[in-house]
Amino acid sequence: MSAHGDVDLGHTLAGWTGTALAVAGLSALGASVVALSPSLLLLGTGLGLLAGLTTWALHLAGWGKSSGPRPREQWPWRVRDLGARRGHPDCLGCRMAGRRPATATGFMAGRVTAVDQTACTVPGPTRQGRGNSPVPEWN
């Protein structure tokens, strides 16, 4: 049992690399404020952007983790997630990369369905606006 109990803290190669780059970027930004240095400001901003892009790329390559708890054998940070190619359900990074998981919760794997217009009503007093749709009455 670890010092944090028997939990999955999500330590991954993507997380550690992104955190290290972000700390270096924030340190450079802090030094740029103290030293009034535009070059350090650019360096810190660049490192911050690099941290985000590197973390995202490593996550997509399988060195990150999906949302939620993982099986115990996948807890070490050196274990690669082989399911990352298919995409993780409810993962913004996977959706931004165009990866749609086969089993998504709550929606049809990112497909937009038609909305029932009768269910979209506005509460309170209404008046008829354009196209016979109820709009709120403003005083």
C-alpha positions in Angstrom: 0.0 0.0 0.0 1.3 3.4 -0.9 1.4 6.6 1.1 -1.8 7.7 -0.7 -3.8 4.6 -0.1 -4.9 2.0 -2.6 -5.9 4.4 -5.4 -5.0 5.1 -9.0 -3.4 8.6 -9.0 -3.0 8.6 -12.8 0.8 9.0 -12.9 1.7 8.7 -16.5 4.6 9.6 -18.8 2.4 12.2 -20.5 1.4 13.7 -17.2 5.0 13.9 -15.8 6.4 15.3 -19.1 3.7 17.9 -19.4 4.0 18.9 -15.8 7.8 19.3 -16.0 7.5 21.5 -19.1 4.7 23.6 -17.6 6.7 24.2 -14.4 9.7 25.3 -16.5 7.5 27.6 -18.5 5.9 29.1 -15.4 9.3 29.6 -13.8 10.4 31.4 -17.0 7.3 33.6 -16.9 7.9 34.4 -13.2 11.5 35.3 -13.9 10.3 37.5 -16.9 8.1 39.5 -14.6 10.8 40.1 -12.0 13.5 40.8 -14.7 11.2 42.7 -17.1 12.5 40.5 -19.8 10.5 40.1 -23.0 12.7 37.2 -24.1 11.9 35.3 -20.9 8.3 36.1 -21.5 8.4 34.5 -24.9 10.4 31.5 -23.6 7.8 30.9 -20.8 4.9 31.2 -23.2 6.5 28.8 -25.7 7.3 26.3 -23.0 3.6 26.5 -21.8 2.4 25.8 -25.3 4.9 23.0 -25.8 3.7 21.4 -22.5 0.1 21.3 -23.7 1.0 20.0 -27.2 3.5 17.4 -25.8 1.1 16.1 -23.2 -1.7 15.8 -25.9 0.7 14.0 -28.3 1.9 11.6 -25.7 -1.7 10.9 -24.6 -2.7 10.1 -28.2 0.3 7.8 -28.5 -0.9 5.8 -25.5 1.4 7.2 -22.8 -1.5 9.0 -21.0 -4.6 7.5 -19.3 -8.3 7.5 -19.9 -10.7 9.1 -17.5 -11.7 7.2 -14.4 -9.9 4.4 -12.5 -7.7 1.9 -14.3 -7.0 -1.8 -13.5 -4.3 -2.2 -10.9 -1.8 -3.7 -13.4 -1.9 -0.4 -15.4 -1.1 1.9 -12.4 2.7 2.2 -13.0 3.6 5.3 -15.0 5.6 3.2 -17.6 2.6 1.2 -18.7 1.3 2.1 -22.1 -2.4 2.4 -22.8 -3.0 0.2 -25.8 -6.7 1.3 -26.2 -5.7 4.9 -27.0 -5.8 4.3 -30.7 -9.6 3.8 -30.5 -10.1 6.8 -28.4 -11.4 7.1 -24.8 -15.0 7.8 -24.0 -15.7 11.3 -22.8 -12.1 12.4 -23.5 -11.8 15.9 -25.0 -8.3 15.2 -26.3 -9.4 12.2 -28.2 -12.4 14.0 -29.6 -10.2 16.9 -30.8 -8.0 14.4 -32.6 -11.0 12.9 -34.3 -11.0 9.6 -32.4 -14.5 8.4 -31.6 -14.8 5.5 -29.2 -17.1 2.7 -30.3 -19.0 2.8 -27.0 -19.6 6.4 -25.9 -21.8 7.1 -22.9 -24.8 9.3 -23.2 -24.6 10.0 -27.0 -24.2 8.2 -30.2 -20.4 8.4 -30.5 -20.3 12.1 -31.3 -23.2 12.1 -33.9 -25.6 14.9 -33.7 -29.3 13.9 -33.7 -32.3 15.9 -34.6 -33.8 18.0 -31.8 -37.5 17.8 -31.1 -38.7 21.4 -31.5 -41.8 20.9 -29.4 -39.7 20.1 -26.4 -37.9 23.5 -26.7 -40.3 25.9 -25.1 -39.6 29.1 -23.3 -41.2 29.4 -19.8 -43.2 32.5 -18.9 -45.2 34.9 -20.9 -44.5 34.6 -24.6 -45.5 36.3 -27.9 -45.3 35.1 -31.4 -42.0 36.0 -33.1 -40.6 35.1 -36.5 -41.5 31.7 -37.7 -44.2 31.0 -35.1 -41.6 30.2 -32.5 -42.4 31.4 -28.9 -40.0 34.2 -27.8 -39.8 35.7 -24.3 -41.8 38.9 -23.8 -39.5 41.7 -22.8 -40.8 44.6 -20.8 
